[in-house]
Amino acid sequence: MITRTLQDITFPLVKRPVYAILESGKTIDIPGKIVLMNSETDEPISIVSNGYEVITNEEAYNYGKNCMKTLFNITNDTEIEIFNIIAPYKYSFCHIDLTSPKSSFEIFDEKYLPFIRITNSYNTSFKLSFKIGLCRFICKNGMIFGEDAIRLNYSHVRGTKNEIDFEVRRDEFERLMKDFKSDVQILKDSDIVADYSFLIFCKALGLTFDIKSSN
């Protein structure tokens, strides 16, 4: 996966029928299935049921902006910025990180930035979701806290797109930020024995090593 732009992931999406070609040259339609294609490149993305409700990346982006406005008390789209967009080369799915400079804060002279990560896919690998994240201001990589602060009721069944219902819990977001600041304070105030620093680093990131390997 590489970093993308909004223009990269908002290409026109088209649906085409799925069929098989027999040895005789005759074609047989595959009922109940369609192929989603990038109309700009004529590349197939995925095969889904014809009752599958597609949420486009542009729609997902707009839903994310609505979440941002509620979570950070934003009234103007100009206060919302794209922090990062990640997608594979066929754009079968994407992660869009949105943030607002006004929501940044400092801890021990380090600037941090909360963001909302929008995840959407065209190959059913991910459901439409929204998660809260946090990163250092100078870094494109951050921590994802989870979905407790933003709840979304949505099914990929045809006709349900207009019934999407958000529940944005500002109290949960504020609790996450408070807990993070408290954890940073504890780490700042704690002395760590140098011999244990690498072990703690590995434990924190879930790194394991096969120490019995000869390689």
C-alpha positions in Angstrom: 0.0 0.0 0.0 1.2 3.5 -0.8 0.1 7.1 0.0 -2.6 8.4 -2.3 -4.6 11.5 -3.0 -8.4 12.0 -2.8 -8.5 12.3 -6.6 -6.8 8.8 -6.9 -9.5 7.0 -4.9 -12.6 8.8 -6.2 -12.6 7.4 -9.7 -16.0 6.6 -11.4 -17.1 3.1 -10.5 -19.1 1.0 -12.9 -21.0 -2.4 -12.6 -20.7 -5.0 -15.3 -22.3 -8.5 -15.6 -20.3 -11.6 -15.0 -20.3 -14.4 -17.5 -18.4 -17.5 -18.5 -17.1 -18.4 -22.0 -17.6 -22.0 -23.0 -15.2 -23.9 -25.4 -17.8 -23.5 -28.1 -17.6 -19.8 -27.7 -21.0 -19.5 -26.2 -21.3 -17.2 -23.2 -23.4 -18.0 -20.1 -24.4 -15.2 -17.6 -23.6 -15.9 -14.0 -26.8 -14.9 -12.2 -26.8 -12.8 -9.1 -23.2 -11.5 -9.6 -21.7 -8.3 -10.9 -18.1 -7.1 -11.3 -17.1 -3.7 -10.0 -14.7 -1.9 -12.3 -12.6 1.2 -12.4 -14.1 3.0 -15.4 -10.9 5.1 -15.9 -8.6 2.1 -16.3 -11.2 -0.7 -17.2 -9.7 -2.8 -14.5 -11.9 -5.2 -12.5 -11.8 -4.6 -8.7 -14.1 -7.3 -7.3 -17.1 -9.6 -7.9 -20.0 -9.0 -5.5 -23.7 -10.0 -5.4 -26.0 -7.8 -7.5 -27.8 -6.8 -4.2 -24.6 -5.5 -2.7 -25.0 -1.8 -1.7 -21.8 0.0 -2.8 -20.6 3.0 -0.7 -18.2 5.0 -2.9 -15.0 6.4 -1.4 -16.3 9.9 -2.1 -19.5 9.1 0.0 -17.3 7.5 2.7 -15.2 10.7 2.8 -18.3 12.9 3.2 -19.6 10.7 6.0 -16.2 11.1 7.7 -16.4 14.9 7.4 -19.8 14.8 9.2 -18.2 12.7 12.0 -15.4 15.3 12.3 -17.8 18.1 12.6 -19.7 16.4 15.4 -16.6 15.2 17.2 -14.5 18.4 17.1 -17.3 21.0 17.0 -16.5 22.1 13.4 -18.9 24.0 11.3 -16.8 24.8 8.3 -15.3 22.2 5.9 -12.2 24.4 5.5 -11.2 23.4 9.1 -11.0 19.7 8.0 -7.8 18.4 6.4 -6.8 15.1 4.8 -3.9 13.8 6.9 -3.2 10.6 5.0 -4.8 8.3 2.4 -3.5 4.7 2.0 -4.7 2.3 -0.7 -3.3 -0.6 -2.7 -2.5 -0.2 -6.4 -5.9 -1.5 -7.6 -7.8 0.7 -5.0 -9.8 -2.3 -3.8 -10.0 -0.6 -0.4 -8.7 2.6 1.3 -8.0 4.2 4.6 -8.6 8.0 4.8 -7.3 9.9 7.8 -9.0 13.2 8.5 -8.0 15.8 11.1 -8.3 19.4 12.1 -5.4 21.6 13.2 -7.6 23.2 15.9 -7.9 19.8 17.6 -4.1 19.4 18.2 -2.7 19.5 21.7 0.8 19.4 23.4 2.3 17.1 26.0 5.8 17.8 27.2 6.5 20.1 24.3 5.4 17.4 21.8 2.5 18.2 19.5 -0.2 15.5 19.0 -3.0 15.3 16.5 -6.2 13.2 16.9 -7.7 12.0 13.6 -10.6 9.9 12.3 -9.7 7.0 10.1 -12.3 6.1 7.5 -12.1 2.6 6.1 -14.0 1.6 2.9 -13.7 -1.2 0.4 -14.9 -2.3 -3.0 -14.0 -6.0 -2.5 -15.9 -6.7 0.8 -12.6 -7.0 2.7 -13.6 -4.2 5.0 -17.0 -2.8 6.1 -17.4 1.0 6.2 -16.0 2.0 9.5 -14.7 5.0 11.5 -12.0 4.8 14.1 -10.3 7.4 16.4 -6.5 7.7 16.0 -3.7 9.8 17.5 -0.3 10.6 16.1 2.6 13.0 16.7 2.2 16.1 14.6 5.3 15.4 12.5 4.5 11.7 11.9 2.2 10.0 9.4 1.9 6.9 11.5 -0.2 6.8 14.6 -2.2 4.7 17.0 -5.7 3.6 16.4 -7.9 3.4 19.5 -11.0 1.7 18.2 -14.6 2.3 17.3 -16.2 3.0 20.7 -16.4 6.8 20.1 -18.1 6.4 16.7 -20.8 3.8 16.1 -22.3 3.2 12.7 -25.3 1.1 11.9 -25.0 0.0 8.3 -25.6 -3.0 6.2 -24.4 -3.6 2.6 -27.9 -4.6 1.6 -29.5 -2.8 -1.3 -31.7 0.1 -0.2 -30.1 0.6 3.2 -27.7 3.4 2.2 -30.3 6.1 3.1 -30.8 4.6 6.5 -27.2 5.0 7.8 -27.2 6.2 11.4 -24.3 7.6 13.2 -23.8 7.7 17.0 -20.8 10.0 17.8 -19.9 9.8 21.5 -17.9 12.9 22.4 -17.7 11.7 26.0 -15.9 8.5 24.8 -13.5 10.5 22.7 -12.7 12.9 25.6 -12.1 9.8 27.8 -9.6 8.4 25.3 -7.7 11.6 25.1 -7.6 11.9 28.9 -6.3 8.3 29.3 -3.7 8.9 26.7 -2.4 12.0 28.4 -2.4 10.2 31.7 -0.4 7.3 30.2 2.2 9.6 28.7 2.5 11.3 32.1 3.2 8.0 33.8 5.8 7.1 31.2 7.4 10.4 31.6 7.7 10.2 35.4 8.9 6.5 35.4 12.5 5.4 35.4 13.2 2.4 33.2 16.3 0.3 33.7 18.3 0.5 30.5 18.7 -3.3 30.3 14.9 -3.7 30.1 14.3 -1.0 27.5 14.6 -3.2 24.4 12.4 -5.9 26.1 9.7 -3.3 26.9 9.9 -2.0 23.3 9.3 -5.5 21.9 6.5 -6.2 24.4 4.7 -2.9 23.6 4.8 -3.6 19.8 4.0 -7.3 20.1 7.3 -8.3 18.6 8.5 -11.9 19.0 11.7 -13.6 17.8 12.6 -17.2 17.2 15.8 -17.2 19.3 16.5 -20.8 18.6 16.8 -20.3 14.9 20.3 -20.5 13.4 19.5 -17.7 10.9 
